[in-house]
Amino acid sequence: MPVTKPERNAVVALLVFFTLLLSAPIIGLIVLAHALSSFDLELGRRHLAPIPIAPSACPFLEPVRDQSAALQDLWMRGLGGSVAPDHFHDELELRLIALQAGAHAAEAHVPAPITEKLRAMQWDIAVGRNELPHGDGPSSLLSDPQFPLFDGLNALADASDLVGTACGAPVYTGF
């Protein structure tokens, strides 16, 4: 029995329909992949590219590196409960003062973009130190997203990115 033209058109239409139905998820995935290819999936802050820095600046950045590592250690010990809240605040205050002093001393020896980040960090530390008496320990300070030391950490991390590995180890390895 011969196939009529309307039957043949119906079969072709069904084949086209099922082909499109089966290919829709594939086309959707391709469109999604293309859309996401220009989307930055990196969580957290955007890292900066290192800039040239004179080797003579490195000894001035060493105290900043040492104090940032000591602060990182203090936060970990404080969050782990191995340091009493009153001792945590006392040591945090001293470490922050030392970090500010180290950053201030380094300013004259590093390129302007790094100086800018170090000054921003110092400002945020100064503001954040005023907030210290309000917290009960490291976890209460960390639970406040408006706590100024967070901005200071970002500025320190940016300065560390700009220095890169020109002075050996990074200035800050917190994040």
C-alpha positions as CSV (number, residue, x, y, z in Angstrom):
1,M,0.0,0.0,0.0
2,P,1.6,3.3,-1.1
3,V,2.2,6.1,1.5
4,T,0.2,9.2,0.8
5,K,1.7,12.6,0.9
6,P,-0.2,13.7,4.1
7,E,1.1,10.5,5.9
8,R,4.6,11.1,4.7
9,N,4.4,14.7,5.9
10,A,3.1,13.5,9.3
11,V,6.1,11.1,9.7
12,V,8.6,13.8,8.7
13,A,6.9,16.2,11.2
14,L,7.1,13.5,14.0
15,L,10.8,12.9,13.2
16,V,11.6,16.6,13.3
17,F,9.6,17.0,16.5
18,F,11.4,14.1,18.3
19,T,14.8,15.2,17.0
20,L,14.2,18.7,18.3
21,L,12.9,17.3,21.6
22,L,15.9,15.1,22.1
23,S,18.4,17.8,21.1
24,A,16.9,20.5,23.3
25,P,18.8,19.5,26.4
26,I,22.0,19.4,24.4
27,I,21.4,22.8,22.9
28,G,20.5,24.1,26.4
29,L,23.8,22.8,27.9
30,I,25.7,24.4,25.0
31,V,24.0,27.7,25.7
32,L,24.6,27.4,29.4
33,A,28.3,26.5,28.9
34,H,28.7,29.5,26.7
35,A,27.0,31.8,29.2
36,L,29.2,30.5,32.0
37,S,32.4,30.8,30.1
38,S,32.5,34.5,30.7
39,F,31.2,34.2,34.2
40,D,33.8,34.3,37.0
41,L,33.1,31.3,39.2
42,E,35.9,32.2,41.7
43,L,34.5,32.6,45.1
44,G,35.9,35.2,47.5
45,R,38.1,38.1,46.4
46,R,39.6,38.6,43.0
47,H,43.4,38.1,43.1
48,L,45.7,40.9,41.8
49,A,48.6,40.4,39.5
50,P,52.1,41.0,41.0
51,I,53.9,44.2,40.1
52,P,57.6,44.8,40.0
53,I,59.2,45.5,43.4
54,A,62.8,46.3,44.3
55,P,64.6,43.7,46.3
56,S,65.6,46.4,48.7
57,A,61.9,46.6,49.8
58,C,61.8,43.0,51.0
59,P,63.4,43.5,54.4
60,F,60.8,46.1,55.1
61,L,58.0,43.7,54.2
62,E,59.3,40.9,56.5
63,P,57.8,42.4,59.7
64,V,54.4,42.6,57.9
65,R,54.7,39.0,56.9
66,D,55.7,37.9,60.4
67,Q,52.9,39.8,62.1
68,S,50.3,38.6,59.6
69,A,51.4,35.0,60.2
70,A,51.3,35.5,64.0
71,L,47.8,37.0,63.7
72,Q,46.6,34.1,61.6
73,D,48.0,31.7,64.2
74,L,46.3,33.7,67.0
75,W,42.9,33.6,65.2
76,M,43.2,29.8,64.8
77,R,44.2,29.3,68.5
78,G,41.4,31.6,69.5
79,L,38.8,29.9,67.4
80,G,40.1,26.5,68.7
81,G,39.5,27.6,72.3
82,S,43.1,27.2,73.3
83,V,43.4,30.9,74.3
84,A,41.2,32.7,76.8
85,P,39.1,35.6,75.4
86,D,40.8,38.2,77.6
87,H,44.3,37.0,76.6
88,F,43.1,36.8,72.9
89,H,42.1,40.4,73.0
90,D,45.3,41.5,74.6
91,E,47.5,39.7,72.2
92,L,45.3,40.7,69.2
93,E,45.7,44.3,70.2
94,L,49.5,44.0,70.4
95,R,49.8,42.1,67.1
96,L,47.6,44.6,65.3
97,I,49.7,47.5,66.6
98,A,52.9,45.7,65.4
99,L,51.3,45.0,62.0
100,Q,50.4,48.7,61.6
101,A,53.9,49.7,62.6
102,G,55.5,47.3,60.2
103,A,53.2,48.4,57.3
104,H,53.9,52.1,58.1
105,A,57.7,51.4,58.0
106,A,57.4,49.6,54.7
107,E,55.4,52.3,52.9
108,A,58.4,54.4,51.8
109,H,60.1,51.4,50.3
110,V,57.4,49.8,48.2
111,P,55.6,50.9,44.9
112,A,52.6,53.2,45.2
113,P,49.9,50.6,44.6
114,I,51.3,48.5,47.5
115,T,51.6,51.6,49.7
116,E,47.9,52.4,49.0
117,K,46.9,48.9,50.1
118,L,49.0,49.1,53.3
119,R,47.5,52.4,54.2
120,A,44.0,51.1,53.7
121,M,44.9,48.1,55.9
122,Q,46.3,50.4,58.6
123,W,43.1,52.5,58.6
124,D,40.9,49.5,58.9
125,I,43.0,48.2,61.7
126,A,42.7,51.5,63.5
127,V,39.0,51.4,63.2
128,G,38.8,47.7,64.0
129,R,40.8,48.1,67.2
130,N,38.1,50.4,68.5
131,E,35.6,47.6,68.1
132,L,37.7,45.0,70.0
133,P,36.2,45.7,73.4
134,H,32.7,44.9,72.1
135,G,33.5,41.2,71.2
136,D,33.6,38.2,73.5
137,G,36.3,36.5,71.5
138,P,37.3,35.6,68.0
139,S,34.0,33.9,67.0
140,S,31.9,37.0,68.1
141,L,34.2,39.3,66.1
142,L,34.0,37.0,63.0
143,S,30.2,36.8,63.2
144,D,30.0,40.5,62.4
145,P,30.5,40.9,58.6
146,Q,30.8,44.7,59.1
147,F,33.8,44.3,61.4
148,P,36.4,46.6,59.9
149,L,39.3,44.1,60.2
150,F,37.8,42.1,57.4
151,D,38.4,45.1,55.0
152,G,41.9,45.3,56.4
153,L,42.5,41.7,55.7
154,N,41.4,42.2,52.1
155,A,43.7,45.2,51.7
156,L,46.6,43.1,53.2
157,A,45.8,40.2,50.8
158,D,45.7,42.6,47.9
159,A,49.1,44.1,48.9
160,S,50.4,40.5,49.2
161,D,49.2,39.7,45.7
162,L,50.9,42.8,44.3
163,V,54.2,41.8,46.0
164,G,53.8,38.2,44.8
165,T,56.8,36.0,45.4
166,A,59.3,38.9,44.7
167,C,60.3,38.7,48.4
168,G,60.1,34.9,48.7
169,A,57.1,33.8,50.7
170,P,53.9,35.7,50.3
171,V,53.3,38.7,52.7
172,Y,49.9,37.2,53.7
173,T,48.6,33.6,53.1
174,G,45.3,33.9,54.9
175,F,43.1,33.7,51.7
